[in-house]
């Protein structure tokens, strides 16, 4: 697995956001998936994203599916902007992930 993860943030106004990863080298270990998923959620929160009114379906909307880009998650942008945004994550030597949301 790589020490970086990048993805475009694809907005679905009715349902939330879907990530479109740039690579297919995704974490497979449950601990890595959980740490990356938490870092992604924190980065989205720092960027002003809020939970969408639609509840998450825990059987379909898993962290594995989010990171792979296979599901829409219930987050929404703080504004109606259509600017393209990206998520960039790097993993430290300790295994912790740090992510940030940037505009293209």
TIPA-718306 format. One record per residue (C-alpha): residue number from 1; x, y, z. Coordinates in Angstrom, 3 decimals, decimal comma, always signed. Layout:
<atoms>
<atom seq="NUM" xx="X" yy="Y" zz="Z"/>
...
</atoms>
This chain:
<atoms>
<atom seq="1" xx="+0,000" yy="+0,000" zz="+0,000"/>
<atom seq="2" xx="+1,135" yy="+3,503" zz="-0,791"/>
<atom seq="3" xx="+1,814" yy="+6,192" zz="+1,803"/>
<atom seq="4" xx="-0,457" yy="+8,601" zz="-0,043"/>
<atom seq="5" xx="-4,077" yy="+8,733" zz="-1,131"/>
<atom seq="6" xx="-5,565" yy="+11,321" zz="-3,470"/>
<atom seq="7" xx="-9,086" yy="+11,608" zz="-4,763"/>
<atom seq="8" xx="-11,390" yy="+14,058" zz="-6,462"/>
<atom seq="9" xx="-14,473" yy="+14,933" zz="-4,440"/>
<atom seq="10" xx="-17,518" yy="+14,362" zz="-6,637"/>
<atom seq="11" xx="-20,630" yy="+16,157" zz="-5,418"/>
<atom seq="12" xx="-24,073" yy="+14,610" zz="-5,579"/>
<atom seq="13" xx="-26,448" yy="+17,328" zz="-4,303"/>
<atom seq="14" xx="-29,216" yy="+14,888" zz="-3,456"/>
<atom seq="15" xx="-27,058" yy="+12,333" zz="-1,624"/>
<atom seq="16" xx="-23,684" yy="+13,753" zz="-0,535"/>
<atom seq="17" xx="-20,200" yy="+13,158" zz="-1,943"/>
<atom seq="18" xx="-18,330" yy="+10,334" zz="-3,596"/>
<atom seq="19" xx="-14,559" yy="+10,095" zz="-3,727"/>
<atom seq="20" xx="-12,882" yy="+9,318" zz="-7,056"/>
<atom seq="21" xx="-9,429" yy="+7,956" zz="-6,102"/>
<atom seq="22" xx="-6,503" yy="+8,638" zz="-8,420"/>
<atom seq="23" xx="-4,906" yy="+5,229" zz="-7,809"/>
<atom seq="24" xx="-5,977" yy="+1,693" zz="-7,137"/>
<atom seq="25" xx="-3,376" yy="+1,002" zz="-4,434"/>
<atom seq="26" xx="-5,860" yy="+1,216" zz="-1,570"/>
<atom seq="27" xx="-5,403" yy="+0,116" zz="+2,019"/>
<atom seq="28" xx="-6,581" yy="-3,419" zz="+2,677"/>
<atom seq="29" xx="-5,742" yy="-3,768" zz="+6,351"/>
<atom seq="30" xx="-8,728" yy="-2,869" zz="+8,581"/>
<atom seq="31" xx="-6,586" yy="-0,632" zz="+10,800"/>
<atom seq="32" xx="-5,275" yy="+1,339" zz="+7,794"/>
<atom seq="33" xx="-8,798" yy="+1,684" zz="+6,390"/>
<atom seq="34" xx="-10,114" yy="+2,981" zz="+9,718"/>
<atom seq="35" xx="-7,250" yy="+5,456" zz="+10,179"/>
<atom seq="36" xx="-7,591" yy="+6,781" zz="+6,623"/>
<atom seq="37" xx="-11,376" yy="+7,000" zz="+6,937"/>
<atom seq="38" xx="-11,066" yy="+9,025" zz="+10,144"/>
<atom seq="39" xx="-8,499" yy="+11,351" zz="+8,557"/>
<atom seq="40" xx="-10,808" yy="+11,885" zz="+5,563"/>
<atom seq="41" xx="-13,758" yy="+12,701" zz="+7,845"/>
<atom seq="42" xx="-11,649" yy="+15,170" zz="+9,833"/>
<atom seq="43" xx="-10,390" yy="+16,873" zz="+6,656"/>
<atom seq="44" xx="-13,921" yy="+17,225" zz="+5,299"/>
<atom seq="45" xx="-15,021" yy="+18,704" zz="+8,627"/>
<atom seq="46" xx="-12,125" yy="+21,200" zz="+8,614"/>
<atom seq="47" xx="-13,136" yy="+22,208" zz="+5,074"/>
<atom seq="48" xx="-16,659" yy="+23,016" zz="+6,299"/>
<atom seq="49" xx="-18,475" yy="+19,933" zz="+5,066"/>
<atom seq="50" xx="-21,471" yy="+18,889" zz="+7,149"/>
<atom seq="51" xx="-23,462" yy="+15,700" zz="+7,368"/>
<atom seq="52" xx="-26,195" yy="+15,490" zz="+4,740"/>
<atom seq="53" xx="-29,734" yy="+15,126" zz="+6,048"/>
<atom seq="54" xx="-29,905" yy="+11,635" zz="+4,527"/>
<atom seq="55" xx="-28,831" yy="+8,974" zz="+7,001"/>
<atom seq="56" xx="-25,913" yy="+6,667" zz="+6,134"/>
<atom seq="57" xx="-26,722" yy="+3,067" zz="+5,212"/>
<atom seq="58" xx="-24,133" yy="+1,141" zz="+7,285"/>
<atom seq="59" xx="-24,403" yy="-1,995" zz="+5,130"/>
<atom seq="60" xx="-23,658" yy="-0,194" zz="+1,851"/>
<atom seq="61" xx="-21,752" yy="+2,903" zz="+2,907"/>
<atom seq="62" xx="-18,657" yy="+1,409" zz="+4,511"/>
<atom seq="63" xx="-15,198" yy="+2,947" zz="+4,870"/>
<atom seq="64" xx="-13,821" yy="+0,440" zz="+2,341"/>
<atom seq="65" xx="-16,456" yy="+1,515" zz="-0,192"/>
<atom seq="66" xx="-15,854" yy="+5,221" zz="+0,522"/>
<atom seq="67" xx="-12,090" yy="+4,966" zz="+0,020"/>
<atom seq="68" xx="-12,513" yy="+2,889" zz="-3,155"/>
<atom seq="69" xx="-15,033" yy="+5,402" zz="-4,536"/>
<atom seq="70" xx="-17,843" yy="+2,845" zz="-4,647"/>
<atom seq="71" xx="-20,393" yy="+4,704" zz="-2,516"/>
<atom seq="72" xx="-21,810" yy="+8,139" zz="-1,843"/>
<atom seq="73" xx="-21,400" yy="+9,317" zz="+1,732"/>
<atom seq="74" xx="-23,781" yy="+11,743" zz="+3,448"/>
<atom seq="75" xx="-21,596" yy="+14,856" zz="+3,554"/>
<atom seq="76" xx="-22,496" yy="+18,153" zz="+1,935"/>
<atom seq="77" xx="-20,568" yy="+21,239" zz="+1,030"/>
<atom seq="78" xx="-21,038" yy="+24,341" zz="+3,136"/>
<atom seq="79" xx="-21,970" yy="+26,315" zz="+0,012"/>
<atom seq="80" xx="-23,465" yy="+25,743" zz="-3,420"/>
<atom seq="81" xx="-20,123" yy="+26,122" zz="-5,196"/>
<atom seq="82" xx="-19,366" yy="+23,788" zz="-8,056"/>
<atom seq="83" xx="-15,592" yy="+24,303" zz="-7,850"/>
<atom seq="84" xx="-13,723" yy="+21,036" zz="-8,183"/>
<atom seq="85" xx="-12,119" yy="+19,930" zz="-4,948"/>
<atom seq="86" xx="-9,517" yy="+17,291" zz="-4,166"/>
<atom seq="87" xx="-8,576" yy="+15,290" zz="-1,126"/>
<atom seq="88" xx="-4,875" yy="+14,646" zz="-0,513"/>
<atom seq="89" xx="-3,724" yy="+12,332" zz="+2,261"/>
<atom seq="90" xx="-0,257" yy="+11,288" zz="+3,372"/>
<atom seq="91" xx="+0,724" yy="+8,674" zz="+5,916"/>
<atom seq="92" xx="+3,419" yy="+9,426" zz="+8,499"/>
<atom seq="93" xx="+6,045" yy="+6,932" zz="+9,603"/>
<atom seq="94" xx="+3,901" yy="+6,314" zz="+12,697"/>
<atom seq="95" xx="+1,057" yy="+5,095" zz="+10,466"/>
<atom seq="96" xx="-1,199" yy="+8,092" zz="+11,143"/>
<atom seq="97" xx="-2,857" yy="+9,729" zz="+8,131"/>
<atom seq="98" xx="-3,210" yy="+13,479" zz="+7,534"/>
<atom seq="99" xx="-5,601" yy="+14,713" zz="+4,871"/>
<atom seq="100" xx="-6,547" yy="+18,072" zz="+3,432"/>
<atom seq="101" xx="-9,160" yy="+19,341" zz="+1,016"/>
<atom seq="102" xx="-7,986" yy="+21,717" zz="-1,705"/>
<atom seq="103" xx="-9,703" yy="+23,483" zz="-4,578"/>
<atom seq="104" xx="-8,450" yy="+22,930" zz="-8,090"/>
</atoms>
